[in-house]
């Protein structure tokens, strides 16, 4: 499985260990998102920063949508820079945990997102207490859907 991790909170009143872990996760700003495999190393890192981020399992459809709209990825770029034939094939492998973001050369590891339409539920409370922080499971997909904003033409 693969997790999407989104940074919710800013940098006020943050311990140095949390700052270092957020930097290692490449979550340097609010509303930044990374897609990482669900490994023990990442589980430990996420537990350390659980009061600043939200995370959960991401679906292949949403991975493809994120990479197309916010990652600036095209089928031609994926075909020329990796072993995958299209963005859809890469997103399937990424969601299953068979690939990582760095398999496509030139793809930035951080996806910059907009604030969610309708706002966050509560940036100081955990998800199970009607807040925005912590583990969401599959509900991360609805949050990311609200954070992918269509550009006005």
C-alpha positions in Angstrom: 0.0 0.0 0.0 1.0 3.6 -0.4 0.3 6.6 1.7 -0.4 10.2 0.8 0.9 12.5 3.6 -0.3 16.1 3.7 1.1 18.8 6.0 -1.6 20.7 7.8 0.0 22.9 10.4 2.7 25.6 10.2 5.9 26.1 12.0 5.0 27.8 15.2 5.8 25.9 18.4 7.4 22.9 16.8 10.1 20.7 18.5 13.4 20.3 16.7 12.9 16.6 16.2 9.6 17.3 14.4 11.2 19.9 12.2 13.9 17.5 11.2 11.4 14.7 10.4 9.2 17.1 8.3 12.3 18.1 6.4 13.2 14.4 5.8 9.7 13.8 4.5 10.1 16.9 2.3 7.0 18.6 3.9 8.5 22.0 4.2 5.3 24.0 3.8 1.6 23.8 4.5 -0.6 22.0 1.9 2.4 20.1 0.5 1.8 16.4 -0.2 4.1 13.4 -0.6 3.3 9.9 -1.8 5.4 7.3 0.1 5.3 3.5 0.5 3.9 2.1 3.8 7.2 0.9 5.3 8.3 0.7 9.0 10.7 3.6 8.4 7.9 5.9 7.1 5.5 4.6 9.8 7.9 5.8 12.5 8.5 9.1 10.8 4.7 9.7 10.5 4.1 8.8 14.1 6.6 11.5 15.1 4.9 14.2 13.1 1.3 13.0 13.6 0.3 16.3 15.2 1.3 18.3 12.1 0.1 16.1 9.2 -2.7 13.9 8.0 -2.2 10.6 6.0 -4.0 7.6 4.6 -4.1 5.1 1.8 -4.5 6.6 -1.6 -6.4 5.1 -4.6 -4.8 4.7 -8.1 -7.4 7.0 -9.6 -6.5 9.8 -7.3 -2.8 9.2 -7.8 -3.2 9.6 -11.5 -5.3 12.7 -11.1 -2.7 14.3 -8.7 0.2 13.5 -11.1 -1.6 14.9 -14.1 -3.0 18.0 -12.5 -0.5 19.0 -9.8 2.6 17.0 -10.9 2.6 18.2 -14.5 3.1 14.7 -15.7 2.1 13.4 -19.2 2.0 10.0 -20.8 4.9 10.9 -23.1 7.1 12.0 -20.1 6.4 8.8 -18.2 7.1 6.6 -21.3 10.4 8.3 -22.0 11.7 8.6 -18.4 10.6 5.3 -16.9 9.7 1.6 -17.6 6.0 2.5 -17.5 3.8 3.1 -20.6 1.5 5.7 -19.2 0.5 7.8 -16.2 -2.2 5.3 -15.4 0.2 2.3 -15.3 2.6 4.3 -13.1 -0.2 5.3 -10.7 -1.5 1.7 -10.5 2.0 0.5 -9.6 2.5 3.4 -7.2 -0.7 2.8 -5.3 0.0 -1.0 -5.0 3.5 -0.2 -3.6 5.3 -1.7 -6.6 6.9 1.6 -7.6 8.1 4.8 -5.9 7.9 8.4 -7.1 11.6 8.5 -8.0 11.1 5.7 -10.6 10.1 8.5 -13.1 13.1 10.7 -13.6 12.3 14.4 -13.4 9.2 14.0 -11.3 9.2 16.3 -8.3 8.7 14.4 -5.0 6.4 17.0 -3.5 3.0 18.0 -4.8 1.9 21.5 -4.0 -1.8 21.6 -3.3 -4.4 24.3 -2.7 -6.2 24.7 0.7 -9.2 22.4 0.6 -12.5 23.8 -0.6 -14.6 24.3 2.6 -11.5 24.4 4.8 -10.0 22.0 7.2 -12.2 20.4 9.9 -10.1 21.6 12.8 -6.3 22.0 12.5 -5.6 21.2 16.1 -7.7 18.1 16.7 -7.2 14.5 15.5 -9.3 13.0 12.8 -11.2 10.6 15.1 -12.2 13.7 17.2 -13.7 15.6 14.2 -10.4 17.3 13.4 -8.0 17.3 10.5 -4.8 15.7 11.9 -3.7 12.1 12.0 -4.5 8.9 10.2 -7.6 9.0 8.0 -7.4 5.8 6.1 -9.3 6.0 2.8 -10.9 9.3 3.7 -7.6 11.0 2.6 -8.9 10.7 -0.9 -11.9 13.0 -0.3 -9.5 15.6 1.3 -7.1 15.4 -1.6 -10.1 15.7 -4.1 -11.0 19.0 -2.4 -7.4 20.2 -2.5 -7.1 19.7 -6.3 -8.6 22.9 -7.7 -9.4 23.2 -11.3 -7.4 26.1 -12.8 -9.7 28.9 -14.3 -9.2 29.3 -18.0 
